[in-house]
């Protein structure tokens, strides 16, 4: 696995750890309200769903970190494709910027994984 691919995979993993924190712990706090552009009332109503979503983002991060630990390109590719699919679904159902924040970095990591010599 190339250094570029590993760096991009680490970025995607860190993004998803950040999503975990935002969705599980900061959803109803001022930073969470601002990031997700919602009212306190709406955040309170969706708090449990957001925490569940945050947990799934944590699983994606864990899989990507696992792939880095053993330089497993197959594992990295699987979890990156999962991220791209989740980003595409989020873009289609919620807001297109989700794909820019979530899907594009994963696509770049996938490209580095497949296209860079040693990837």
C-alpha positions in Angstrom: 0.0 0.0 0.0 1.5 3.4 -1.0 2.1 6.1 1.5 -0.4 8.4 -0.3 -3.1 5.7 -0.1 -2.3 5.2 3.6 -2.5 8.9 4.3 -5.8 9.3 2.5 -7.3 6.3 4.2 -6.2 7.8 7.6 -7.9 11.1 6.6 -11.2 9.2 5.8 -10.9 7.3 9.1 -10.3 10.5 11.1 -13.3 12.1 9.4 -15.5 9.2 10.5 -14.2 9.4 14.0 -15.1 13.1 13.9 -18.6 12.2 12.7 -18.9 9.6 15.5 -18.1 12.4 18.1 -20.4 14.9 16.5 -23.4 12.5 16.2 -23.0 10.6 19.5 -21.8 13.3 21.9 -22.3 16.7 20.4 -25.5 16.3 18.5 -27.6 18.6 20.8 -24.7 20.9 21.7 -24.0 24.2 20.0 -21.3 22.8 17.7 -23.5 19.9 16.6 -26.5 22.2 16.0 -24.3 24.5 13.9 -22.6 21.7 11.9 -25.9 19.9 11.1 -27.9 23.2 10.7 -30.7 22.2 13.0 -32.8 23.5 15.9 -32.4 22.2 19.4 -35.9 20.8 19.3 -35.2 18.8 16.1 -31.8 17.6 17.5 -33.5 16.4 20.8 -36.1 14.5 18.8 -33.4 12.8 16.6 -30.8 12.3 19.3 -31.0 8.5 19.5 -31.0 8.1 15.7 -28.0 10.3 15.5 -26.1 8.3 18.1 -26.9 5.1 16.1 -25.6 6.8 13.0 -22.5 7.9 14.8 -21.8 4.3 15.9 -21.9 3.2 12.3 -19.4 5.9 11.4 -17.2 4.5 14.2 -17.4 1.1 12.6 -16.3 2.5 9.3 -13.4 4.3 11.0 -12.4 1.0 12.8 -12.4 -0.9 9.5 -10.2 1.6 7.8 -7.8 1.7 10.8 -7.7 -2.1 10.8 -6.8 -2.0 7.1 -3.9 0.3 7.8 -2.6 -1.9 10.6 -2.0 -4.8 8.3 -1.7 -2.8 5.0 -4.7 -4.8 3.8 -5.8 -3.2 0.5 -8.8 -5.5 0.2 -10.1 -4.5 3.6 -9.4 -0.8 2.8 -11.2 -1.0 -0.5 -14.2 -2.6 1.1 -14.6 0.0 3.7 -13.9 2.9 1.3 -16.6 1.6 -1.0 -18.9 1.5 2.0 -18.1 5.1 2.7 -18.7 6.1 -1.0 -22.1 4.4 -1.0 -23.1 6.0 2.3 -22.0 9.4 1.0 -24.0 8.9 -2.2 -27.0 7.9 -0.3 -26.7 10.8 2.0 -26.3 13.1 -1.0 -29.4 11.7 -2.6 -31.6 11.8 0.5 -30.4 14.7 2.6 -27.9 17.1 1.1 -25.4 16.9 -1.7 -22.6 18.4 0.4 -22.5 15.1 2.3 -20.9 13.5 -0.8 -18.3 16.2 -1.0 -17.4 15.8 2.7 -17.6 12.0 2.9 -17.6 10.5 -0.6 -14.9 12.5 -2.4 -12.1 11.8 0.2 -13.0 8.1 0.0 -12.9 8.1 -3.8 -9.5 9.8 -3.7 -8.3 7.1 -1.3 -9.7 4.4 -3.5 -7.9 5.9 -6.5 -4.6 6.1 -4.7 -5.1 2.5 -3.5 -5.6 1.3 -7.1 -3.7 3.7 -9.3 -0.5 4.6 -7.4 2.3 2.2 -8.0 2.6 0.0 -4.9 -1.1 0.7 -4.1 
